[in-house]
Amino acid sequence: MILNLVSIIILLSSILTSANPVAKRAPKHLSFPLEKVEINETSNDLNKRSSDVPLLNSYNWAYFANIAVGSNKTPLKVQIDTGSYSLWVPENTTQDSLNQFNPFKSKTFKNETKVYGAAYGGGASARGYFGNDDLWLPDGTKVPNYEFGVVNQYSRSIPFWGIGQGSKAENYTITLAMKNAGLINHAGLSLDLSTDVNKKGNLLFGAIDKAKYEGDLTILPLLPGGYIAGKSFTFSNGKVIDLKGDFLLDSGAAFIYMLKEWADPILTELGGGKLDPDYNFDCSLRNENKNLTINLNGVDINIPYYDLFYQYGSTCKSTIAIGSKSMLGNSGLFGDTFLRYAYAAFSYENNKVGIAQAVHNDETDIIDFYF
């Protein structure tokens, strides 16, 4: 009898201390699809973080949400961005025909008389003033008193909806605004970016979808600004190249961006031991049945060669791109090239992120945040 009791205590202890989820099903959450749009990475309208390497005519995917603001529910098409933490929309006084917002037509809009400014790597920026109003999600859910920027100066006409880590004292951090409104219980979100051109991605607030990843999530600390520590790149021949810095998980960037001194050894290995000075690659590499493995201190994310190269006229370029020091500082960006293969669950409440190899399917298994 004593042995049985001890066994039960040990079993319960192992469950409670495990990294695996022991969480209630069907937590309070909000979920809606993301529209995938093929864009020109160097377009003035859509380029958030430009590369130093020319990318003319290079096409890739960006992920958009259809939301609305104000009592009149002005529709907005916004690019989601885990690399920033606020929404901005062009004021109706601007010249753009899309995504305009007229604050005078909303009975619930309040001008906060505070200057708004957002700056992005690559030189993109937006300037205006802070306001707050009701935000309407695609399913009709209202997020009340949501703070956002109404801008009249900007270098791109398509707004970013920054959904990343922001100040815990402000209502422009969307997960905190949702929690403050009682719409979710945990200030976190999960991101599923589909690899299939015919399927939409999914944005899940307040919960995790266990059906969208392999095995268990590896829980990593989110460093200030939303960065994670990198470890290494492993190639199909077994060669390992150590990563030398921290990386931002950034859905607003199409590619993986690194400093030249970081990227060149990796691109040389991808190219079979040689690197063209113009960063051109043989397009036959896209057809090789190989993966590049990115290790992040306990979790391996495999990216097929097909998604590491793209057609560029008669040659190919890599989706591992060079960024300048002014753009990146001493860090790198894991954009959509990485995030299409990594399921990421961000707990902004506890400054942690859970990462695992993504599984793209039509199944769902919603659980609560457990970290």
N, C-alpha and C positions, 0 to 999 in steps of 0.2 A: 504493500500500500504506500509506503514511504517512497519507494523507487518510482512508482507511478506518478506520485505527486511531484517529485523532482523532475521527472521527464516532462510533465505538463508545463512546469515553470520554465524549463529550458526552452521548450517549444515556443511558448508565448513570448519569451524574451527575444528569441531569434526573429520572430515575426515583427516585433515592435522596433527592433534596431535595424531591420533590413532596409536596403535602398529601394526595394520593390514596393509598389503602391499597395497600401491597405486603406482604400478610400471608398466613400459612399458612391454609389452609382447615381447618375442623373443629377449632378450638382446644378446650381443656378448658373446658367451660361447663356451666351449669345453667339450665334454662328451664322455666317453668310458666305456665299461664294465670292471668289475674286475673278474678275475678267482678265484673261490673258490677251495682251495686245502685242503684235510684232512691231517693233519700233526701230528707227535708225538711232543707234547709240550716240552719234555725234550731232543729232538734230539740235538746233538751238532751243526748240520747245521742250525736248525730253531729256536733254543731257544734264544729269546732276553732277556727275564726277567724271570729267573728261580725262582721257589718257594722254600721256606724252607721245605715245606711238600713234601715228595716223590710223583712224578707223573708218575712213570714208566708205560708204556703202556697206558697212557691217551691220547686220541685223540681229536682234535678239529680242527676248520677251521682257515685258514689264507687266506688273500686276496692278489692276485698278479696282476700286470699289465705287459703287454708285450710291451716294448718300444725298441728303438734303439738309438745308438749314433754314430756320426762321418759321414764323407762323404761316407764311405762304409757301413753305416747303420748296424753296428754290433748289432745283436739282444740280448736283455737282458730280463730276467724274474726276476722281482724285487718285494719284498714284500712292500706294501704301509704302511706308518707309520706316523700317525698324531702326534705321540709323539716325533718326531725329524724333522729336517728341511734341510737335505742335502742328495744327492744321492752319493753312492760310488759303485765302480765296481772293481772286481779283475783284476789286470794287467795280461797280457798273460805270464809273467814270473813265475806265480804261478803254482801249481800242479793240480788245478781243471780243469775239462773238460767242465764245464758249466759256462756261464756268464763271459767269458774272454774277455778283451778288449786290443787290440794291438794299442797303440797310433800312432805307425809309419805307420800303414796302413790307417790312416785317414788324408787326405790332409788339413783338417780344424782344426785339434787339435792344441792347444797351451798349452804348459807347463807353468804354472804360477810361478813355482819355489817357492811355498809356501808349508809348511808342512801341511798335512791334518791329522786330528785325530777325531775319534768318539768313545765315550764310552757309554755303555748302562747298566742299572741296571741288576744285575745278573752276571756281569763280562765280557760280550761280548764287543769286541772292534775292531777297524779297524784303520790301520795306512798307510800313503802313502804321496802323494803330490796332490795339487790342479791342475786341468787343466780346460780348457773350450773348448766346441765343440758344434756342432748342436745336439739337442735332437729331436728325431722323435717319435711322439705319434702314437697310433695304427691306427688312420685314415689318417696318412700321413702328419699331420701338423708338421711343423718345428718350434722349439723354438731355435733361434740362440744364440750363445755365452753363453750357459748354463754352469755354474760352477759346478764341481763335483769332488769327490775324486777318484783318481786312486790308489788303495791300493795293497800293497805286503805283509802286515802283518794283519792277522785277525783271529778271533776265530770262524767264521762261513762263509761258502762259498757262501751262497745265500745273495745277497745284499739287503739292505734296501733302499727304496726311501722315504726319509723324506719329507713329504709334509706339515709339520706343520709350526708353527710360528717361523720365524727367523729374522735376522737383516734386516731392511729396506734398508740398504746400500749395500747389497750383492745380486748378481745375482744367488745364489744357492737356494734362496727361490723361489720355482717354481711358485707360484702365482704372485710374483713380476716380475719374468723373463717373464712370459706370458703377464703381463700388459705392461712391458717395450717394448715388441715386438709388441704391438698393437693387440694381439690376444684376450684379454678380457678387459673389462672396469673397473672391480672391482677386487682387489686382495683378492679373497676369493674362497672358494670351499664348495661343499655340498657332503655329504657321505651317501650312501644308501647301507647297508649291508644286503643282503637277508637272511631270515631264512630258505628258501627252499633249500635243498641240490642239487636240479636240476636247480636252477636259479643262475645267476651271480649277483654280486653287481654292483654298478654304481658309478663312480667318475665324478662329474660335476664341472668344473672350471668356475668361473665368474658369476654364477647364482644360483637360487634356484628352485627346482621342487615341486610346491604346491601339486601335486598329490600324493606325497610320504609320507604325514603326516596328522594326524588328527587335525582339528581345526586350531589354529594359533600358530606360533612359539612364545615361550617365550624367550625374549632377555636377555642374561646374560653377564656380563663383563668377558672378558678373562683376568685372572690375569697374571703377568709376568711368562713366560715359558709355557703359554697355559693352565693354571689350571683354574678350576671353583670351587666355594664354594659349598660344600655339605650341606644338611640339615638333612634328616632323612630317615630311612627305616621303612616302614609300612607293617605289616604282615596281612594275611587274617583274623586273629582273632581280628584285631584292635590294637594290640600292636605296639607301636612306639619306635624305638631306634634311638636316635639322632646320627648324624654323627659328627665327631669331627675335621675335617680338610678339606683340599682342595684336589681335584682329577684331574688328567690329563686324558683327553679324548684321548685314545691311541689305535689306530687300529693295532699297532704293537704288542700288548699284547693280548693273547687269552682270558684271564679270567679277573675277578675283583680281584685286589690285595689290601690287607690292612695289617696293622700291627696286630700282634696277639691280642693285647688288644682291638682293634676295632672289629676284625673279630669274636672272640670267642663268645661274646653275640649274634651276628647275627646267627652264625652257630648253637648255642645251640637252639635258637628259631626255626630255620629251621628244626632241628632234633626232634622237638616235646618236647623241654624242657630238653634234655640231649645231651651231647657231648662226643663222643668216643675219648679217648686220642690219637688214631691214625687217627682221622678224617675220620672214616668210617661211611657210612650212609646206611640205608635200601633203596634198590633200588625201593621199592614200592612208595617212595616219588615222583619219576619221573612221576607217573601216577595220582597223585592227581590234581584235577582241582582247583589249587590255583595259585595266583600270589604274587610275592614280589614287592612292590611298592617303588621305589626310588624317593624321592622328592628333587628337586634342586631349592629351593627358587621360587616356583611358577609353576613349571611343574612337573607332575607325570609321571614316566615311569614304566610301568608294565612289569615284566619279569615272564613268566610262570615257574612253578617248573620244568617242563621237561628240561629246559635249565639251571637250577641251579645245576644239578647233571649229572654225567656221569659214565658209567660202568667201573669198575676197578676190573677185575677178577670176583670173586663171590660177591663182594660188590660194593658200589658206593662212589665216592668222590664228592666234591662240586666245582663248577666253581667260587666260592668265595674262594680265596686262600690266604695263609699267605705269606707275604713278610717281609724281614728283614729290620732293621733300615738303614743299609748301602745301601740297594736297594731302599727304598722308602723315606728316610728322615722322615719328619713329614707329609707326604701326602699319597695319595692312587692313584690307577690306575683304571679307567673304561675302560676295554678293550672290545673285541668283544662280550663278553657275554652281556654287556650293549648296545653297539652300534648297535647290530642287532635289537634292539627294540626302539632305539632313533634315529630319523632323526636329523642330526647335520649339520648346515650351519655356516661355520666359516668365519667371516669377519676379516681377518688379517690386512686389511687396517685401521679398526676402533677398533680393539681389542675387538670384541664382538662375541658371538656365539648364534645362534637361535636353540632351541631344542623343539621337540614335539614327541609324540608317533608315531613311524614309521608305515606306511601302505605299504605293499609290493604288488605291482600290475604292470601291463604292461602299465599303463597310464602315460602321461607326461603333465605337465602344467608349462612351464618354465617362470619364472619372474626374474626381476633384483633384486639385493641386495637392501634393503631399510633401512638397519641399519649399 
